[in-house]
Amino acid sequence: MLLELKKMLKAILIQESTKDVWVDGQDVMLKFKISSRTLQRHRDNGLLPYSKLGGKIVYRMGDIERILDENSIGGFNLPQE
């Protein structure tokens, strides 16, 4: 029981630390197996927030995780605090 609790806490800490990580479009496309056009359509439709640094578009992992949580269907969801 204690070992399981330790694993859960570690997973939460890792998850919290990735919320402020910024990734580029290539990382998002590879992770979710979507095309560049689909990624662009999500930006254009306001589904996926982004920032533009110089000429590079980046995405915050916390925003991506939030969108996935909000659109989750069925399954087991932990309450957000």
Phi, psi and omega per residue, in radians:
M1 nan -0.803 -3.134
L2 -1.126 -0.682 3.122
L3 -1.109 -0.723 3.105
E4 -1.104 -0.726 3.117
L5 -1.094 -0.722 3.101
K6 -1.067 -0.749 3.141
K7 -1.118 -0.722 3.132
M8 -1.133 -0.754 3.125
L9 -1.111 -0.717 3.121
K10 -1.095 -0.750 3.126
A11 -1.091 -0.698 3.124
I12 -1.136 -0.753 3.133
L13 -1.103 -0.724 3.113
I14 -1.123 -0.755 3.138
Q15 -1.087 -0.764 3.136
E16 -1.089 -0.652 -3.093
S17 -1.268 -0.339 -3.131
T18 -1.561 -0.149 -3.075
K19 -1.106 -0.529 -3.129
D20 -1.747 0.247 3.092
V21 -1.453 2.331 3.110
W22 -1.791 2.382 3.136
V23 -2.226 2.752 3.122
D24 -1.614 3.059 -3.092
G25 -1.047 -0.640 -3.139
Q26 -1.055 -0.750 3.122
D27 -1.098 -0.742 3.141
V28 -1.132 -0.777 -3.132
M29 -1.096 -0.729 3.135
L30 -1.182 -0.760 -3.093
K31 -1.116 -0.729 -3.058
F32 -1.812 0.071 3.091
K33 0.920 0.930 3.086
I34 -2.124 2.801 -3.141
S35 -1.469 2.927 3.097
S36 -1.130 -0.584 3.122
R37 -1.160 -0.714 3.107
T38 -1.120 -0.739 3.107
L39 -1.070 -0.763 3.107
Q40 -1.100 -0.723 3.128
R41 -1.084 -0.699 3.094
H42 -1.098 -0.671 3.071
R43 -1.149 -0.857 -3.093
D44 -1.050 -0.633 -3.118
N45 -1.477 -0.010 3.124
G46 1.343 0.210 -3.141
L47 -1.288 -0.618 -3.041
L48 -2.117 1.906 3.107
P49 -1.150 2.609 -3.139
Y50 -2.645 2.908 3.028
S51 -2.226 2.642 3.121
K52 -2.020 2.062 3.124
L53 -1.944 1.850 -3.014
G54 1.159 -2.127 3.095
G55 -1.807 0.122 -3.058
K56 -1.821 2.314 3.095
I57 -1.667 2.288 3.141
V58 -2.255 2.743 -3.077
Y59 -2.232 2.475 3.119
R60 -1.573 2.235 -3.117
M61 -1.009 -0.613 3.109
G62 -1.049 -0.660 3.102
D63 -1.174 -0.724 3.138
I64 -1.119 -0.781 3.128
E65 -1.092 -0.705 3.129
R66 -1.093 -0.769 3.134
I67 -1.087 -0.751 3.122
L68 -1.099 -0.742 3.120
D69 -1.113 -0.759 -3.115
E70 -1.146 -0.484 -3.084
N71 -1.838 0.203 3.120
S72 -1.194 2.381 -3.123
I73 -2.044 2.117 3.109
G74 1.165 -2.952 3.113
G75 1.342 -2.936 -3.064
F76 -1.845 2.054 3.120
N77 -2.057 2.257 3.055
L78 -1.384 2.493 3.110
P79 -1.123 2.462 3.117
Q80 -1.505 2.477 3.122
E81 -1.846 nan nan
